[in-house]
Amino acid sequence: MSPFNSNETNILQQADWELDFYSRPVIESDGKKRWELLITNSKEVCEDKNFRLAKRCPAGEVNSIWLAEALKEALDEAQKQGWNPPAKIRCWRTSMKTMVSKAAAKVGLEIISSRRTYALQEWISQREREVYPEEEGYIAGPFPASPSTQMINSAVPLPEAVRGDAWALATIPLGVLKDAKEWPMEFSGLLPVEAKDKDSTPILGLRIFSESRALALAGWLGGLEPVKLTIEGNQLLLEAGQEDRWLVTDLSKEQANEAKKSFSSAKVTAKGLQFISVQTSPEEEKFTGFWMCKDLN
């Protein structure tokens, strides 16, 4: 939706939220570790306007009751800044799933267990580099688990519903992705591309084709919450959801080596950007589904 630009009509923006409620590497004056709620809107809708909230929680009040009240405050503050309630909230931390889900239910919000929390991960990394080390009580050393270090499942074959008739690894120039939000597509998960990024940078991704089931396949794929593509040995894997890994296909040794190089290069030149597309055929210009993913690790 468009930002509010009129004195007569209040048009609020909407974006999904990404949430982390966990301890931080700071010891408070009472000798207990700091707990903090971080909320940011996803980057899929708005590039220029962000909603963020950072709220400390007393160590003795780490429970769903405190969190539910904090979520109410976040909703009120978001509305003041021109935001509708989020359609969904993504939370990747497995150990906090029950508490977060219980709190969200109290205020009518939907929680999705997903590591597709790129804005949140970037914000946490920034705070770990620049904010916490400057505070009294900072603890140097390993930080709390991130999506890349938590335990995830062993890879299993993709569900039948997400297997197309054919697939191909392909590259798209980064500059083309800058206009992705204008493309016609039924399902999508887009991320902003910075204007300063070099347009000619090749972005590697996976194209999936299905002449008769493209729409259903795209719907299923979106429901898996795609996070990133990786190469393990000679296998192409899709990491998704909170802790899932799916085997997409076996590659030749040459294909696997080339893909590894491309993904590694993108970490340097495009912040790990990747893509996954669903089309009815290689010749079809329209995307039934299109997701940008990121490997931030």
Phi, psi and omega in degrees: 000157182281151177296161178292120181231005186236148177279351185255327185236125180268104179253113183266146174278160175224137175210150174296156175254155171237133191228141171221124177237106188195172178284156181238164184280054179220130175266124181283174183297337179275005178085003181255155181289142180290137170249143187212138173260126176241130176228134173219151175282152178292160181270001188290337184253312190238128179266324190264343185235126182239145166252125177224146176218129174235121185223127179281145178240127175304138185302331181277359181239024179283092181201174183290336179293310178299316184295321179298318178296321178295323178294323176298317178298319180296318179297318179295315181293321179299318180297320178299329181269004175098027183241138167284163174302147180290147175291328180205159176237129177263135179221122187263343190280111185302318185293341183255004188302312184296313181296315181295317180297319180295317180294317181297322180298327181294335181247014174074029180251149181260129178258134174243127177282108187202141172270008177279064186233056187295318180296318180294316180298320179293322180292315178299317179299319179296319180292324178292331179276320195244337186259298186299319181299340181272356185261147176295135181094005181297137178252113176283144179137194182301136178272167176305159183305144175247170180305334183280342185252349179286157180293132176234162186290158172292150183292136175232157181302146177305145175303149180306324183295343183252006179268125179273184177283332181201166179214165176201142169276137183208164177242150175233134176299139182304323181299327179295323182291342179295339180255011187301328182293347178268353184283144174284128179197149182277321179232141181201160172213093188259157177230148179291145175247125184293138182299331183284344181294144185291123185300329186278354181300123181282132178248119182276143178203182182248126174256128179244134183240137175206113185291323186255342186235021185303317183294313180295320180298316180296321178297317178295316182297317177299323179293338177284347182058068181299134183251307180194158173262140178221161175247126176232113188065237176252023182250140174265121183245150173245119173269137187207165176060213182273324185207023185264147172225129183242136175278116179276308182190162170272142179246159170289163180300321180293316178298317181297317180295319180293320179294319178302316180297317181294316179295320179294319179297320181295332178297329181273316188267340185215029177053037175076018184295140177219176174213157171226129180234153174235127179221162178286330180200163178299335182275341183291128181276335181278142175262129172284325176214145179208124180234135167266137178235166178220137170257100184268004186251000000 
